């Protein structure tokens, strides 16, 4: 019983660590484009697939305009 309980906690903590680590992916993409890293991080914690798509589709604010 104790081993099963420890396994459940270990699995839950590992899942949480992986979930948070994956949430950094869209946040870094959006951060490089000049958007809010923290905002996209929170967005990707809740809606990862949508945040990843939006991060790649948003306009780059750091790009210099060709005039």
Order of alpha helices (4+ residues) and beta strands (2+ residues): alpha-alpha-alpha
